Amino acid sequence: MPELPEVETVKNTLSPLLIGRTITTCRLNRTDVIKYPAAEQFSLLLNDARIGLLSRRGKYLIINLDNGDRLIIHLRMTGRLLCTPADKEQKIHTHVIFALDNGNELRFSDTRRFGCLWLLKKGEEDTVTGINRLGIEPFDDNFNADYLSSHLSKRRICIKQGLLDQSVIAGLGNIYVDESLFAAAIAPQHLTSELNQQQWQTLAEVIPQVLMQSIANNGTTFSDYLDGEGNAGKNMPFLQAYRREGLPCLRCGASLQRAKIAGRSSYFCPVCQK
């Protein structure tokens, strides 16, 4: 958390506030969140940098600068990016402040400090962020049943673990894997080697649908996630399985269960997802 829909929402809400703006200064309250290059160089390179298009890859937010440099941010568990007037009170755990030429500031905060920021120069090979190890995007034209089957069916692992593998699918996390498996009526414990072609087809169809629904609702907020304007996501009431342990299944009425699967808490219906 945040996962693909939340990062996409941050991108969408920040884009009209940042595109065309110039970063006048970059101030660091903590330097340990800067992973590349060295913190002092990171700040200096961003002075007077003009912001171009924002993009997303998996759970990474990419701020493309007009000079060809790329500011790459991973929010991890509790990271936030907020565009706000400079005179607004600075919240605790605000680690990086990008002052903008219109009097606003882009602030990066992170309670647990797992978030990371990188700055890559124009044409510089990315050997530091991990983006080059990501698998296909769920909205890619080539994301289909054959892709899923070819990457997962020969591995004897549970489907929950397979869908969480960022080298297979970029951007899925615990929330949307559980939601997708519920929508596909597939148990999270089901072995990938035992899924049939119809099940792969169903997964390929429901995963983008689940993600698009959350994006339309500005993501899911439980505690930390806010969009680029400081608003909470509205998708929580639409969740069908995640964090609904003990509540009735919306398909069959059975009580939803929670189990530790692939090291993660997983929510599912024991009847619909046999």
C-alpha positions in Angstrom: 0.0 0.0 0.0 -0.2 2.3 -2.0 -0.7 0.0 -5.0 -1.2 0.7 -8.7 -4.6 2.5 -8.3 -3.4 4.8 -5.6 -0.2 5.7 -7.4 -2.2 6.3 -10.6 -4.6 8.6 -8.6 -1.6 10.5 -7.1 -0.3 11.0 -10.7 -3.7 12.1 -12.0 -4.3 14.6 -9.1 -0.8 16.0 -9.2 -0.4 16.4 -13.0 -2.5 19.6 -13.4 -0.8 21.1 -10.3 2.8 20.3 -11.4 3.1 20.2 -15.2 4.8 23.4 -16.4 5.9 24.4 -12.9 9.5 25.0 -12.0 11.2 23.6 -8.9 12.9 26.6 -7.4 14.6 24.8 -4.5 14.6 21.3 -3.0 14.9 21.1 0.8 15.7 17.9 2.6 14.6 17.4 6.2 15.9 13.8 6.1 18.5 12.6 3.6 18.0 8.8 4.1 15.0 8.8 1.8 17.2 9.9 -1.1 18.6 6.7 -2.6 20.4 8.2 -5.7 22.4 10.3 -6.3 24.0 11.6 -3.1 21.5 13.9 -1.2 23.4 17.1 -1.9 23.7 16.5 -5.6 20.0 15.4 -5.7 19.0 18.8 -4.4 21.3 20.8 -6.6 20.2 19.0 -9.8 16.6 19.9 -9.1 17.1 23.6 -8.6 15.3 25.5 -11.5 14.1 22.2 -13.0 10.9 22.5 -15.0 8.4 19.7 -14.6 7.0 18.0 -17.7 4.7 15.0 -17.8 4.0 12.7 -14.9 3.9 8.9 -15.5 3.6 5.7 -13.6 5.3 2.3 -13.9 3.9 -0.3 -11.5 3.9 1.3 -8.1 6.5 3.9 -9.1 5.6 7.6 -9.8 7.8 9.2 -12.4 8.1 13.0 -12.7 9.7 13.7 -16.1 11.6 17.0 -16.2 11.9 19.1 -19.3 15.7 18.6 -19.4 15.3 14.9 -19.8 16.0 14.0 -16.2 13.6 11.8 -14.2 12.6 12.1 -10.6 11.3 8.7 -9.5 9.4 8.1 -6.3 8.2 4.9 -4.6 5.8 5.6 -1.8 6.2 2.1 -0.2 3.8 1.6 2.8 3.1 5.1 4.2 4.6 7.6 1.7 2.5 10.6 0.6 3.0 13.3 -2.0 1.0 16.5 -1.4 0.9 19.7 -3.4 0.0 22.5 -1.0 0.5 26.3 -0.5 3.8 27.0 1.1 2.2 28.7 4.1 0.3 25.6 5.1 1.5 24.0 8.3 4.1 21.4 7.6 3.0 18.0 8.9 5.3 15.8 11.0 7.4 13.3 9.0 7.7 15.6 6.0 11.1 14.7 4.6 11.4 16.4 1.2 10.0 19.8 0.1 10.1 20.9 -3.5 9.4 24.6 -3.7 7.5 25.6 -6.8 7.6 28.9 -8.8 3.9 29.6 -8.1 4.2 29.7 -4.3 3.1 26.1 -3.8 5.2 23.2 -2.5 5.3 19.5 -3.3 5.9 17.7 -0.1 7.0 14.1 0.4 6.1 12.7 3.8 6.5 9.2 5.1 5.8 8.0 8.7 7.8 4.7 8.4 10.5 6.1 6.1 10.4 3.1 3.7 9.7 5.4 0.7 12.5 6.1 -1.8 13.4 8.9 -4.2 15.9 8.7 -7.1 17.0 11.2 -9.7 18.3 9.9 -13.0 20.1 12.2 -15.5 19.0 12.3 -19.1 20.0 9.1 -20.9 21.3 7.6 -17.7 20.7 3.8 -17.5 18.4 2.9 -14.6 20.3 0.4 -12.5 19.1 1.7 -9.1 15.3 1.8 -8.9 14.3 -1.7 -9.8 11.9 -0.6 -12.5 13.8 -2.6 -15.1 12.8 -5.8 -13.3 9.1 -5.1 -13.4 6.7 -7.3 -15.4 3.9 -6.3 -17.7 1.3 -3.6 -16.8 -2.2 -5.0 -16.2 -3.5 -2.5 -18.8 -1.1 -3.6 -21.5 -2.6 -5.0 -24.7 -0.4 -8.1 -24.2 -1.8 -8.8 -20.7 -4.0 -11.8 -21.3 -4.6 -15.4 -20.3 -1.7 -16.7 -22.4 0.7 -14.3 -20.7 -0.4 -15.3 -17.2 -0.3 -19.0 -18.0 3.1 -18.9 -19.7 4.6 -17.0 -16.7 2.9 -18.8 -13.8 1.5 -22.2 -14.8 4.9 -24.0 -14.7 5.6 -22.8 -11.2 4.2 -24.8 -8.3 3.2 -21.8 -6.1 -0.1 -20.5 -4.9 -1.8 -18.0 -7.2 -1.7 -15.4 -4.4 2.1 -15.5 -4.5 2.2 -15.5 -8.3 0.0 -12.4 -8.7 2.1 -10.5 -6.1 5.3 -11.1 -8.0 6.2 -7.7 -9.5 8.4 -9.4 -12.1 5.2 -10.9 -13.5 2.6 -8.2 -13.1 3.6 -4.6 -12.1 1.5 -2.8 -9.5 -0.6 -5.5 -7.8 -0.5 -5.7 -4.1 -2.4 -7.4 -1.3 -5.6 -5.5 -1.7 -6.2 -5.9 -5.4 -4.9 -9.5 -5.6 -7.5 -10.5 -3.0 -10.2 -8.5 -4.8 -9.2 -10.0 -8.2 -9.2 -13.6 -6.9 -12.6 -13.0 -5.3 -13.9 -11.6 -8.6 -12.5 -14.6 -10.4 -13.9 -17.1 -7.8 -10.4 -18.6 -7.4 -9.0 -19.5 -4.0 -5.8 -17.7 -3.1 -4.2 -21.1 -2.0 -4.9 -22.6 -5.5 -1.7 -23.7 -7.1 -0.8 -22.0 -10.3 0.2 -25.3 -11.9 -3.4 -26.5 -11.4 -5.3 -23.6 -12.9 -7.1 -24.2 -16.2 -7.2 -22.0 -19.3 -10.7 -20.6 -18.4 -9.4 -19.5 -15.0 -6.4 -17.8 -16.5 -8.8 -16.1 -18.9 -11.1 -14.9 -16.1 -8.2 -13.5 -14.1 -6.9 -11.6 -17.2 -10.4 -10.1 -17.5 -11.1 -9.2 -13.9 -7.7 -7.8 -12.8 -7.9 -4.7 -15.0 -11.6 -4.3 -14.1 -10.8 -4.3 -10.3 -8.0 -1.8 -10.8 -10.1 0.5 -13.0 -12.9 0.6 -10.4 -10.5 1.6 -7.7 -8.9 4.3 -9.9 -12.4 5.7 -10.7 -12.9 5.9 -6.9 -9.5 7.6 -6.3 -8.0 4.5 -4.6 -8.5 2.8 -1.3 -7.7 4.5 2.0 -7.4 2.6 5.3 -5.1 4.9 7.2 -2.2 6.6 5.4 -3.0 6.9 1.7 -4.1 10.3 0.4 -4.1 11.6 -3.2 -1.9 14.6 -4.4 -4.4 17.1 -3.0 -4.7 15.5 0.4 -8.0 13.7 -0.2 -8.7 10.1 1.0 -9.7 7.4 -1.5 -13.3 6.4 -1.9 -13.0 2.8 -2.9 -13.2 1.1 0.5 -17.0 0.6 0.4 -16.6 -1.2 -2.9 -14.2 -3.9 -1.7 -15.7 -7.3 -2.0 -13.2 -9.4 0.1 -10.3 -7.5 1.5 -10.6 -6.8 5.2 -14.1 -8.3 5.3 -13.3 -11.2 7.6 -16.4 -12.6 9.2 -18.8 -10.5 7.1 -21.1 -12.3 4.6 -19.9 -13.0 1.1 -21.7 -10.7 -1.3 -22.2 -13.6 -3.7 -23.3 -16.5 -1.5 -23.7 -15.2 2.1 -21.0 -17.4 3.7 -18.7 -15.8 6.2 -15.5 -14.5 4.6 -12.3 -15.9 6.1 -8.8 -14.6 6.6 -5.7 -16.8 6.4 -1.9 -16.3 6.1 -1.0 -17.2 2.5 2.4 -16.4 0.9 3.2 -14.6 4.1 0.4 -12.1 3.7 -3.1 -11.9 5.2 -5.5 -13.0 2.6 -9.3 -12.6 2.6 -11.6 -15.0 0.7 -14.9 -16.8 0.6 -14.4 -20.5 1.5 -17.5 -21.4 -0.6 -17.2 -19.3 -3.7 -13.4 -19.6 -3.9 -13.0 -23.4 -3.4 
